[in-house]
Every structure is written in C-alpha cells, then in structure tokens.
Amino acid sequence: MVRRGKSEKLSVTIRSELAREIRSLVPKGEVSSFIAEAVQQYLASRHQRLALEKAFGAWKNELHAELTRPENSVSYVRSLREAGKERLQALNEDNGR
C-alpha cells in the first residue's frame, strides 16, 4: 500500500490471537499498512451503511408511481438508455465525429 499524506502514530490494543494472526499473514514491516488499509475499508463500509440508514424511507412510491412494478422499471431504464444514446450522438455530431 502506498502512503498518502502525513502519517500519525497510534497506539492500539488488540486481542493476542488477532495480533498473532496478523503477524502470520502479513510480512514484517507491512503491518501498519495492512491495518491502515483494513481500517480504511471498514470506514468506507461504515460510511456507506450510515448513508443508507439516513436515506432509508426517502423513496416514496406515490412520487414514482411509474416505477412501482418491475415491468415499468425495465421500461424506464430503457428510456434512460435511449436518451443517453441520443445525447451521445448529438455530442458526437457537435464535435464533428
């Protein structure tokens, strides 16, 4: 793992079994990078979970009646894709491609 930005030393205490397992899997001199990467992945997952919890209930069927049935969703996605193709074609024409 490549270090980015400034580093700060932290002192953490973990169970002996966990420390042994880390040492058995991670080459000497790479433990800090391993733990930093693991914490970074955990934090990303935690942030995503918190965002999902915060957004829970935001979708209201009455505001999106056209998407309440699977077949309607398929139609909606197809229309978005078609509109995207049309925009891309117009952009290509504007750029002389």
N, C-alpha and C positions, 0 to 999 in steps of 0.2 A: 504494500500500500504506500502511495506517495503522500508525504506530509504536506499539508497546505496550511499556510498562515503560521501564526505563532503557536507554540506548544506551551502547555502548563502541566506541571507535575501534580498528580493527585495521589492521595493515599487511600486505598480501598481495602476492605477486609472481605474475603470470600471464604466459603467452606473449603476445608483442606482437600476433600475429594474433587471439587471443581478445579482447584489450583493444580492438582496432580494431573487431571485430565487435560487441561490446557497445556501444561508443560510436556505431556506425552505426545500431543498432536502438533504443537507449534514449535518451529525451530527457535533455538536460543537467539535472543536479540530481536525477535519479532513479536514478542508477547504484547507489548504496548500497542503496536499497530493492529494486532489481532483484536485486542479488547476494544480499541477505538472504533474499528470497523464494525464490530458486533454491536456496540452501543449506538453507533450511527444508524445501523439498520433497525435496531429496536426503536429508536426515537422516530424514525420515519414512519414505521408501522403505528406507533402510538399517536403521532400527529394525524395520520390518516383515520384511525379509529375515532379520535376525538372529533374530527371534521364530520365524519359520517354520523356520529351521535348528535352533533349540533344540527345537522341538516335533516335528521330524521323527522318525517312528517311535513316537510316543506312541499312535497308533491301533493297536489290536490286534484283528484280525478275530475271534479267539476270544471277545473281550469284547462284540462287537457282531455276532454271527452273523446277526441279523435284517436287517442292512444290507449283507451281502456281495454280493447280487445286485441289479441295477438295479430290477427289478420290486418287490423287497422295500423298497427305498429309497423308491419312489413311495408305496407303502402306508404306510410310516412317516410320511412328510411329510404325507400326507392325514390321518392320525390326529392329528398335532400341530395341524394347522389346525382340525380339528373340535373338538378340546379347547379351542383358543383361542376359537372361536366360542361354545362353551358357557360358558366363563369370562366372556366379554364380556357375554353375555346375562344371566348371573347377576348381574354387577355392575350392569348397567342396571336389572334388576329391584330390586336392593337400593337403588338410588338413586332409585327411583320414576319411571324413564323409560319 
